[in-house]
């Protein structure tokens, strides 16, 4: 995973956490849901990148 991807995914997760907490504090259900969705999306992207890295490492190990 490239550094840019790591930063982007971490930022998306952090933004989601912030939105979710702000939604909790203001009792804004839409903001809570948007934050939760951002956290899941960032986590899913990070998981995909981790799988890509594992495949690359396996390929490099076999070479």
N, CA and C atoms as an extended XYZ file, in Angstrom:
189
Properties=species:S:1:pos:R:3:atomname:S:1:resname:S:1:resid:I:1 pbc="F F F"
N         0.851       -1.161        0.000 N   UNK     1
C         0.000        0.000        0.000 CA  UNK     1
C         0.896        1.223        0.000 C   UNK     1
N         0.576        2.153       -0.858 N   UNK     2
C         1.355        3.374       -0.914 CA  UNK     2
C         1.062        4.272        0.276 C   UNK     2
N         2.002        5.118        0.573 N   UNK     3
C         1.846        6.033        1.702 CA  UNK     3
C         0.623        6.922        1.518 C   UNK     3
N         0.402        7.372        0.293 N   UNK     4
C        -0.763        8.215        0.021 CA  UNK     4
C        -2.069        7.506        0.329 C   UNK     4
N        -2.140        6.217       -0.021 N   UNK     5
C        -3.343        5.435        0.270 CA  UNK     5
C        -3.532        5.274        1.774 C   UNK     5
N        -2.437        5.006        2.480 N   UNK     6
C        -2.519        4.846        3.931 CA  UNK     6
C        -3.045        6.122        4.582 C   UNK     6
N        -2.511        7.250        4.152 N   UNK     7
C        -2.928        8.534        4.717 CA  UNK     7
C        -4.387        8.814        4.388 C   UNK     7
N        -4.766        8.577        3.149 N   UNK     8
C        -6.140        8.825        2.720 CA  UNK     8
C        -7.136        7.959        3.489 C   UNK     8
N        -6.821        6.680        3.635 N   UNK     9
C        -7.722        5.774        4.348 CA  UNK     9
C        -7.812        6.132        5.828 C   UNK     9
N        -6.685        6.470        6.432 N   UNK    10
C        -6.690        6.863        7.841 CA  UNK    10
C        -7.465        8.162        8.033 C   UNK    10
N        -7.314        9.087        7.096 N   UNK    11
C        -8.038       10.354        7.181 CA  UNK    11
C        -9.540       10.131        7.051 C   UNK    11
N        -9.929        9.224        6.165 N   UNK    12
C       -11.357        8.939        5.990 CA  UNK    12
C       -11.943        8.328        7.262 C   UNK    12
N       -11.196        7.406        7.870 N   UNK    13
C       -11.661        6.805        9.122 CA  UNK    13
C       -11.738        7.845       10.236 C   UNK    13
N       -10.721        8.702       10.332 N   UNK    14
C       -10.702        9.735       11.375 CA  UNK    14
C       -11.835       10.735       11.168 C   UNK    14
N       -12.061       11.105        9.926 N   UNK    15
C       -13.152       12.024        9.611 CA  UNK    15
C       -14.495       11.396        9.988 C   UNK    15
N       -14.627       10.117        9.707 N   UNK    16
C       -15.858        9.411       10.066 CA  UNK    16
C       -16.079        9.390       11.563 C   UNK    16
N       -15.011        9.153       12.307 N   UNK    17
C       -15.112        9.148       13.766 CA  UNK    17
C       -15.535       10.520       14.274 C   UNK    17
N       -14.925       11.563       13.720 N   UNK    18
C       -15.257       12.926       14.140 CA  UNK    18
C       -16.715       13.260       13.819 C   UNK    18
N       -17.158       12.903       12.616 N   UNK    19
C       -18.551       13.168       12.236 CA  UNK    19
C       -19.511       12.418       13.151 C   UNK    19
N       -19.164       11.168       13.433 N   UNK    20
C       -20.030       10.354       14.278 CA  UNK    20
C       -20.139       10.954       15.681 C   UNK    20
N       -19.015       11.380       16.245 N   UNK    21
C       -19.023       11.978       17.584 CA  UNK    21
C       -19.765       13.315       17.591 C   UNK    21
N       -19.585       14.110       16.545 N   UNK    22
C       -20.306       15.373       16.445 CA  UNK    22
C       -21.805       15.111       16.320 C   UNK    22
N       -22.156       14.103       15.547 N   UNK    23
C       -23.565       13.726       15.430 CA  UNK    23
C       -24.143       13.276       16.762 C   UNK    23
N       -23.340       12.537       17.535 N   UNK    24
C       -23.780       12.121       18.870 CA  UNK    24
C       -24.003       13.341       19.766 C   UNK    24
N       -23.052       14.269       19.719 N   UNK    25
C       -23.114       15.446       20.590 CA  UNK    25
C       -24.284       16.359       20.246 C   UNK    25
N       -24.627       16.418       18.967 N   UNK    26
C       -25.701       17.314       18.527 CA  UNK    26
C       -27.013       16.575       18.282 C   UNK    26
N       -27.022       15.285       18.558 N   UNK    27
C       -28.190       14.429       18.324 CA  UNK    27
C       -28.650       14.508       16.867 C   UNK    27
N       -27.656       14.525       15.960 N   UNK    28
C       -27.921       14.591       14.526 CA  UNK    28
C       -27.731       13.188       13.947 C   UNK    28
N       -28.831       12.505       13.717 N   UNK    29
C       -28.787       11.112       13.251 CA  UNK    29
C       -28.152       10.990       11.864 C   UNK    29
N       -28.390       11.979       10.998 N   UNK    30
C       -27.801       11.934        9.652 CA  UNK    30
C       -26.279       12.013        9.717 C   UNK    30
N       -25.766       12.894       10.563 N   UNK    31
C       -24.323       13.041       10.707 CA  UNK    31
C       -23.715       11.791       11.344 C   UNK    31
N       -24.425       11.205       12.294 N   UNK    32
C       -23.964        9.955       12.906 CA  UNK    32
C       -23.841        8.864       11.846 C   UNK    32
N       -24.855        8.741       11.014 N   UNK    33
C       -24.859        7.711        9.969 CA  UNK    33
C       -23.768        7.967        8.935 C   UNK    33
N       -23.596        9.225        8.557 N   UNK    34
C       -22.553        9.566        7.585 CA  UNK    34
C       -21.172        9.242        8.153 C   UNK    34
N       -20.966        9.552        9.419 N   UNK    35
C       -19.695        9.249       10.067 CA  UNK    35
C       -19.431        7.758       10.131 C   UNK    35
N       -20.456        7.000       10.484 N   UNK    36
C       -20.307        5.545       10.553 CA  UNK    36
C       -19.970        4.978        9.173 C   UNK    36
N       -20.627        5.502        8.148 N   UNK    37
C       -20.365        5.036        6.780 CA  UNK    37
C       -18.935        5.360        6.356 C   UNK    37
N       -18.458        6.546        6.703 N   UNK    38
C       -17.081        6.931        6.363 CA  UNK    38
C       -16.071        6.021        7.060 C   UNK    38
N       -16.337        5.693        8.324 N   UNK    39
C       -15.423        4.806        9.053 CA  UNK    39
C       -15.366        3.433        8.398 C   UNK    39
N       -16.517        2.902        8.034 N   UNK    40
C       -16.568        1.585        7.393 CA  UNK    40
C       -15.868        1.625        6.043 C   UNK    40
N       -16.118        2.671        5.281 N   UNK    41
C       -15.506        2.801        3.959 CA  UNK    41
C       -13.984        2.879        4.062 C   UNK    41
N       -13.493        3.698        4.970 N   UNK    42
C       -12.045        3.814        5.154 CA  UNK    42
C       -11.427        2.500        5.599 C   UNK    42
N       -12.106        1.799        6.487 N   UNK    43
C       -11.613        0.509        6.955 CA  UNK    43
C       -11.605       -0.538        5.854 C   UNK    43
N       -12.647       -0.532        5.034 N   UNK    44
C       -12.721       -1.495        3.933 CA  UNK    44
C       -11.610       -1.241        2.915 C   UNK    44
N       -11.389        0.020        2.596 N   UNK    45
C       -10.317        0.354        1.651 CA  UNK    45
C        -8.961       -0.068        2.206 C   UNK    45
N        -8.781        0.144        3.498 N   UNK    46
C        -7.521       -0.244        4.129 CA  UNK    46
C        -7.344       -1.761        4.074 C   UNK    46
N        -8.416       -2.501        4.281 N   UNK    47
C        -8.348       -3.962        4.219 CA  UNK    47
C        -7.975       -4.441        2.819 C   UNK    47
N        -8.560       -3.826        1.806 N   UNK    48
C        -8.240       -4.193        0.422 CA  UNK    48
C        -6.765       -3.928        0.139 C   UNK    48
N        -6.274       -2.788        0.583 N   UNK    49
C        -4.861       -2.462        0.366 CA  UNK    49
C        -3.956       -3.449        1.105 C   UNK    49
N        -4.361       -3.873        2.295 N   UNK    50
C        -3.574       -4.857        3.045 CA  UNK    50
C        -3.516       -6.192        2.306 C   UNK    50
N        -4.619       -6.582        1.692 N   UNK    51
C        -4.652       -7.827        0.917 CA  UNK    51
C        -3.736       -7.704       -0.301 C   UNK    51
N        -3.775       -6.548       -0.951 N   UNK    52
C        -2.881       -6.322       -2.093 CA  UNK    52
C        -1.421       -6.426       -1.662 C   UNK    52
N        -1.106       -5.818       -0.517 N   UNK    53
C         0.265       -5.877       -0.006 CA  UNK    53
C         0.681       -7.315        0.285 C   UNK    53
N        -0.225       -8.084        0.880 N   UNK    54
C         0.091       -9.477        1.202 CA  UNK    54
C         0.353      -10.271       -0.074 C   UNK    54
N        -0.446      -10.039       -1.096 N   UNK    55
C        -0.236      -10.715       -2.376 CA  UNK    55
C         1.091      -10.336       -3.004 C   UNK    55
N         1.428       -9.055       -2.933 N   UNK    56
C         2.706       -8.595       -3.481 CA  UNK    56
C         3.867       -9.217       -2.710 C   UNK    56
N         3.744       -9.252       -1.387 N   UNK    57
C         4.808       -9.843       -0.570 CA  UNK    57
C         4.970      -11.331       -0.868 C   UNK    57
N         3.858      -12.010       -1.077 N   UNK    58
C         3.916      -13.429       -1.415 CA  UNK    58
C         4.598      -13.616       -2.766 C   UNK    58
N         4.209      -12.802       -3.726 N   UNK    59
C         4.800      -12.873       -5.059 CA  UNK    59
C         6.303      -12.592       -4.989 C   UNK    59
N         6.679      -11.567       -4.232 N   UNK    60
C         8.094      -11.221       -4.090 CA  UNK    60
C         8.869      -12.344       -3.403 C   UNK    60
N         8.221      -13.022       -2.464 N   UNK    61
C         8.871      -14.117       -1.758 CA  UNK    61
C         9.090      -15.335       -2.635 C   UNK    61
N         8.245      -15.504       -3.633 N   UNK    62
C         8.369      -16.649       -4.531 CA  UNK    62
C         9.360      -16.392       -5.661 C   UNK    62
N         9.703      -15.147       -5.855 N   UNK    63
C        10.622      -14.796       -6.952 CA  UNK    63
C        12.056      -15.024       -6.576 C   UNK    63
